[in-house]
Amino acid sequence: MYEPRDSGEGAVSGEPGEMPGSATDGDGAVGYRGVTACHAVGISYRQLDYWARTSLVVPGVRDASGSGTQRLYSFRDLVVLKVVKRLLDAGVSLQNIRKAIEALRSRGVADLAGITLISDGTTVYECRSPEEVVDLLQGGQGVFGIAIGGAFKEIQGSLSHLPAEPAAPDLPGGVEGGALGDELAARRARRRAG
């Protein structure tokens, strides 16, 4: 179960907006391939593929559209993947994680940075202020918490030495890149003709 907390106060002050060196939701300038996402988040490619195929976390920059195409994940997607991993590691069921992620999916990067998720292992609560966290803990409802802003910093650190990809669309045949795509297409055509 997922329960947003509404104290009427809004998010914690000092939220980061656009994260330096990262793609933001509407930006579309860069994305991160699946292998890079796995390294940044600390999950296996098999997990990433399963989560994409079951629509738990769908790539925000570009989804795979057939054989040879690459999924590209946004910075925000990587943060959400990190949250999913932490919730799974803490023993929260995939069903409850799915509910929490669905509720967070519509949030922008700055909104996510101001949220702390608290869980008792069954229910996941969304807190937007330190007071809400304290209220939950005093009520005995919290066992562990995930400050999403902390996940931002971890992902930024991981990405500092990992490659990003331009978010240009795939060329026909699933080949990415301008001249390289043309060269490969010409080679294929020559092989078929010869």
C-alpha positions as CSV (number, residue, x, y, z in Angstrom):
1,M,0.0,0.0,0.0
2,Y,1.2,3.5,-0.7
3,E,0.1,6.5,1.2
4,P,1.1,10.1,0.4
5,R,1.2,12.3,3.5
6,D,-0.4,15.7,3.1
7,S,0.6,18.2,5.7
8,G,-0.3,21.2,3.5
9,E,3.3,22.4,3.8
10,G,4.8,21.6,0.4
11,A,8.3,20.3,-0.1
12,V,11.4,20.9,1.9
13,S,13.0,24.2,1.1
14,G,16.3,24.2,-0.8
15,E,15.2,21.4,-3.2
16,P,17.5,20.9,-6.1
17,G,16.0,21.8,-9.5
18,E,17.9,20.6,-12.5
19,M,20.8,18.4,-11.4
20,P,24.1,19.4,-12.8
21,G,25.3,17.2,-15.6
22,S,22.1,15.3,-15.8
23,A,19.2,15.0,-18.2
24,T,15.9,16.4,-16.8
25,D,12.4,15.2,-17.6
26,G,11.5,17.3,-20.6
27,D,15.1,17.9,-21.7
28,G,15.7,14.8,-23.8
29,A,19.3,15.9,-24.5
30,V,21.0,12.8,-23.1
31,G,20.1,9.4,-21.9
32,Y,21.8,6.4,-20.4
33,R,21.9,3.0,-21.9
34,G,20.8,-0.1,-20.0
35,V,24.3,-1.2,-19.1
36,T,25.2,2.3,-17.8
37,A,21.9,2.4,-15.8
38,C,22.8,-1.0,-14.2
39,H,26.2,0.2,-13.2
40,A,24.9,3.5,-11.8
41,V,22.1,1.9,-9.8
42,G,23.7,-1.4,-8.8
43,I,21.3,-3.8,-10.4
44,S,21.6,-6.6,-12.9
45,Y,20.7,-6.1,-16.6
46,R,18.1,-8.9,-16.1
47,Q,16.4,-6.9,-13.4
48,L,16.4,-3.8,-15.5
49,D,15.0,-5.6,-18.5
50,Y,12.3,-7.2,-16.4
51,W,11.3,-3.9,-14.8
52,A,11.1,-2.3,-18.3
53,R,9.1,-5.2,-19.8
54,T,6.6,-5.1,-16.9
55,S,6.3,-1.3,-17.0
56,L,7.6,-0.8,-13.4
57,V,10.2,1.7,-14.7
58,V,9.9,2.5,-18.4
59,P,12.8,4.4,-20.0
60,G,11.8,8.1,-20.2
61,V,14.1,9.0,-23.1
62,R,13.6,6.1,-25.5
63,D,12.2,2.7,-25.1
64,A,13.4,-0.3,-27.2
65,S,11.3,-0.6,-30.4
66,G,12.6,-3.8,-31.8
67,S,15.7,-5.8,-32.4
68,G,18.9,-3.8,-32.2
69,T,17.4,-0.7,-30.6
70,Q,18.7,0.6,-27.2
71,R,16.6,1.8,-24.3
72,L,17.8,5.2,-23.0
73,Y,17.0,6.1,-19.4
74,S,16.8,9.7,-18.1
75,F,18.5,10.8,-15.0
76,R,15.1,10.8,-13.3
77,D,14.6,7.2,-14.4
78,L,17.9,6.2,-12.7
79,V,16.8,7.8,-9.5
80,V,13.5,5.9,-9.6
81,L,15.4,2.7,-10.3
82,K,17.6,3.3,-7.3
83,V,14.5,3.8,-5.1
84,V,13.0,0.5,-6.4
85,K,16.3,-1.3,-5.6
86,R,16.3,0.1,-2.1
87,L,12.7,-0.8,-1.4
88,L,13.3,-4.4,-2.7
89,D,16.5,-4.6,-0.6
90,A,14.4,-3.6,2.5
91,G,11.9,-6.4,1.8
92,V,9.0,-4.4,0.5
93,S,6.8,-6.4,-1.9
94,L,7.0,-5.7,-5.6
95,Q,3.2,-5.1,-5.6
96,N,3.7,-2.3,-3.0
97,I,6.7,-0.9,-4.8
98,R,4.7,-0.8,-8.0
99,K,2.0,1.3,-6.2
100,A,4.6,3.7,-4.8
101,I,6.4,4.1,-8.1
102,E,3.1,4.7,-9.9
103,A,2.3,7.6,-7.5
104,L,5.8,9.0,-8.0
105,R,5.8,8.7,-11.8
106,S,4.1,12.0,-12.4
107,R,6.5,14.0,-10.2
108,G,9.2,16.1,-11.8
109,V,12.9,16.0,-10.8
110,A,12.6,18.8,-8.2
111,D,9.5,17.3,-6.7
112,L,11.2,13.9,-6.3
113,A,14.2,15.5,-4.6
114,G,12.0,16.7,-1.7
115,I,10.4,13.4,-0.9
116,T,11.4,10.9,1.7
117,L,9.8,7.4,1.6
118,I,9.2,5.7,4.9
119,S,8.0,2.1,5.2
120,D,7.1,-0.4,7.8
121,G,7.7,-3.2,5.4
122,T,4.1,-3.3,4.2
123,T,3.0,0.3,3.5
124,V,5.1,2.9,1.9
125,Y,4.5,6.5,3.0
126,E,5.5,9.6,1.2
127,C,6.8,12.4,3.4
128,R,7.5,15.9,2.1
129,S,8.8,17.6,5.2
130,P,10.9,16.6,8.3
131,E,7.8,17.1,10.4
132,E,5.9,14.4,8.5
133,V,8.8,12.0,9.0
134,V,8.8,12.6,12.7
135,D,5.0,12.2,12.9
136,L,5.3,8.8,11.2
137,L,8.1,7.6,13.4
138,Q,6.3,8.8,16.6
139,G,3.2,6.9,15.5
140,G,5.4,3.7,15.1
141,Q,4.8,3.5,11.4
142,G,8.3,3.7,10.1
143,V,11.0,1.1,10.0
144,F,13.3,2.5,7.3
145,G,13.4,5.6,5.1
146,I,14.7,6.6,1.7
147,A,15.6,10.2,1.1
148,I,15.2,10.5,-2.6
149,G,17.5,13.6,-2.6
150,G,20.3,11.2,-1.3
151,A,19.6,8.9,-4.2
152,F,20.1,11.9,-6.6
153,K,23.6,12.5,-5.2
154,E,24.6,8.8,-5.4
155,I,23.4,8.6,-9.0
156,Q,25.3,11.8,-9.9
157,G,28.5,10.3,-8.4
158,S,28.1,7.0,-10.3
159,L,27.4,8.8,-13.5
160,S,30.5,11.0,-13.2
161,H,32.6,8.2,-14.8
162,L,29.9,6.6,-17.0
163,P,29.0,7.5,-20.6
164,A,25.8,9.3,-21.7
165,E,24.2,9.0,-25.1
166,P,22.7,11.7,-27.2
167,A,18.9,11.1,-27.3
168,A,18.7,11.1,-31.1
169,P,16.2,8.7,-32.5
170,D,17.4,5.3,-33.8
171,L,18.0,5.1,-37.5
172,P,16.3,2.4,-39.6
173,G,17.6,-1.1,-38.7
174,G,18.2,0.0,-35.1
175,V,21.6,1.5,-35.9
176,E,22.4,4.7,-34.0
177,G,24.6,7.5,-35.2
178,G,24.6,9.4,-38.5
179,A,27.6,8.5,-40.7
180,L,28.1,5.1,-39.0
181,G,24.5,4.2,-39.8
182,D,24.9,5.2,-43.4
183,E,28.1,3.2,-43.7
184,L,26.5,0.1,-42.2
185,A,23.4,0.4,-44.4
186,A,25.6,0.7,-47.5
187,R,27.6,-2.5,-46.5
188,R,24.4,-4.4,-46.0
189,A,23.1,-3.3,-49.4
190,R,26.3,-4.4,-51.1
191,R,26.2,-7.8,-49.4
192,R,22.6,-8.4,-50.5
193,A,23.4,-7.3,-54.1
194,G,26.6,-9.3,-54.3
